[in-house]
């Protein structure tokens, strides 16, 4: 990714390794590992859902526990081995606040990322 695309990001991103679960209405739960995380979205390795899918993402934020956010898959097709999703603006406020708190703790600090 070039620096110009990085400059367009609305939220700082963290490289992480956290358990994640994704569910699309009426379908079985898909599990993977969150590898990239921001207040605006997530990239998950080991999970594949088609672009434009409306999903619920659950992510375990260490001591904050599992947090649930609604999202839309913005990149991902079968065979790619990963997907990216943008969190919905109306995602559960508790989950959004926990995500913000988690990210704020690591941005600009020397705390060790999970």
C-alpha positions as a Python dict, from the first residue, in 0.01 Angstrom:
ca = {
    (1, 'X'): (0, 0, 0),
    (2, 'X'): (146, 337, -91),
    (3, 'X'): (166, 633, 144),
    (4, 'X'): (-108, 824, -39),
    (5, 'X'): (-365, 555, 42),
    (6, 'X'): (-241, 550, 404),
    (7, 'X'): (-291, 928, 421),
    (8, 'X'): (-658, 889, 323),
    (9, 'X'): (-740, 665, 617),
    (10, 'X'): (-978, 827, 862),
    (11, 'X'): (-858, 622, 1160),
    (12, 'X'): (-513, 497, 1265),
    (13, 'X'): (-469, 123, 1211),
    (14, 'X'): (-309, -132, 1439),
    (15, 'X'): (-149, -461, 1340),
    (16, 'X'): (-296, -712, 1584),
    (17, 'X'): (-347, -1084, 1633),
    (18, 'X'): (-686, -1127, 1800),
    (19, 'X'): (-959, -1391, 1780),
    (20, 'X'): (-1254, -1289, 1563),
    (21, 'X'): (-1592, -1437, 1470),
    (22, 'X'): (-1811, -1331, 1180),
    (23, 'X'): (-2173, -1416, 1111),
    (24, 'X'): (-2391, -1335, 815),
    (25, 'X'): (-2767, -1357, 877),
    (26, 'X'): (-2889, -1712, 863),
    (27, 'X'): (-2544, -1862, 812),
    (28, 'X'): (-2301, -2046, 1033),
    (29, 'X'): (-2037, -1868, 1236),
    (30, 'X'): (-1700, -1814, 1062),
    (31, 'X'): (-1387, -1779, 1273),
    (32, 'X'): (-1057, -1613, 1194),
    (33, 'X'): (-786, -1386, 1332),
    (34, 'X'): (-806, -1008, 1326),
    (35, 'X'): (-476, -888, 1179),
    (36, 'X'): (-553, -521, 1120),
    (37, 'X'): (-787, -306, 1326),
    (38, 'X'): (-909, 54, 1342),
    (39, 'X'): (-1214, 236, 1473),
    (40, 'X'): (-1350, 220, 1120),
    (41, 'X'): (-1287, -139, 1023),
    (42, 'X'): (-1106, -469, 1047),
    (43, 'X'): (-909, -715, 832),
    (44, 'X'): (-955, -1080, 922),
    (45, 'X'): (-732, -1366, 807),
    (46, 'X'): (-880, -1712, 769),
    (47, 'X'): (-1233, -1585, 699),
    (48, 'X'): (-1391, -1544, 358),
    (49, 'X'): (-1722, -1376, 282),
    (50, 'X'): (-1823, -1201, -39),
    (51, 'X'): (-1794, -824, -81),
    (52, 'X'): (-2107, -627, 17),
    (53, 'X'): (-2215, -889, 274),
    (54, 'X'): (-2376, -743, 585),
    (55, 'X'): (-2221, -915, 886),
    (56, 'X'): (-2181, -909, 1260),
    (57, 'X'): (-1817, -909, 1369),
    (58, 'X'): (-1719, -1022, 1717),
    (59, 'X'): (-1366, -950, 1833),
    (60, 'X'): (-1199, -1032, 2163),
    (61, 'X'): (-1030, -718, 2295),
    (62, 'X'): (-822, -866, 2576),
    (63, 'X'): (-964, -773, 2919),
    (64, 'X'): (-1253, -586, 2753),
    (65, 'X'): (-1385, -922, 2636),
    (66, 'X'): (-1582, -1002, 2322),
    (67, 'X'): (-1730, -700, 2146),
    (68, 'X'): (-1995, -716, 1873),
    (69, 'X'): (-2014, -469, 1584),
    (70, 'X'): (-2218, -465, 1265),
    (71, 'X'): (-2017, -425, 947),
    (72, 'X'): (-2013, -452, 569),
    (73, 'X'): (-1754, -663, 390),
    (74, 'X'): (-1563, -427, 162),
    (75, 'X'): (-1305, -674, 32),
    (76, 'X'): (-1309, -1050, 20),
    (77, 'X'): (-1392, -1328, -216),
    (78, 'X'): (-1370, -1704, -179),
    (79, 'X'): (-1012, -1824, -223),
    (80, 'X'): (-843, -1507, -94),
    (81, 'X'): (-805, -1633, 264),
    (82, 'X'): (-900, -1301, 422),
    (83, 'X'): (-1160, -1030, 423),
    (84, 'X'): (-1188, -664, 519),
    (85, 'X'): (-1498, -505, 669),
    (86, 'X'): (-1605, -150, 749),
    (87, 'X'): (-1789, -105, 1077),
    (88, 'X'): (-2136, 43, 1043),
    (89, 'X'): (-2176, 398, 1172),
    (90, 'X'): (-2465, 272, 1384),
    (91, 'X'): (-2268, -21, 1531),
    (92, 'X'): (-2349, -96, 1893),
    (93, 'X'): (-2224, 198, 2097),
    (94, 'X'): (-2078, -27, 2367),
    (95, 'X'): (-1872, -218, 2112),
    (96, 'X'): (-1760, 102, 1941),
    (97, 'X'): (-1650, 257, 2270),
    (98, 'X'): (-1462, -57, 2376),
    (99, 'X'): (-1288, -62, 2037),
    (100, 'X'): (-1194, 307, 2069),
    (101, 'X'): (-1062, 251, 2423),
    (102, 'X'): (-858, -49, 2309),
    (103, 'X'): (-703, 138, 2016),
    (104, 'X'): (-639, 455, 2216),
    (105, 'X'): (-445, 251, 2469),
    (106, 'X'): (-196, 137, 2201),
    (107, 'X'): (-171, 440, 1972),
    (108, 'X'): (117, 657, 2087),
    (109, 'X'): (210, 433, 2379),
    (110, 'X'): (476, 177, 2440),
    (111, 'X'): (217, -81, 2546),
    (112, 'X'): (274, -417, 2382),
    (113, 'X'): (17, -504, 2118),
    (114, 'X'): (-160, -839, 2138),
}
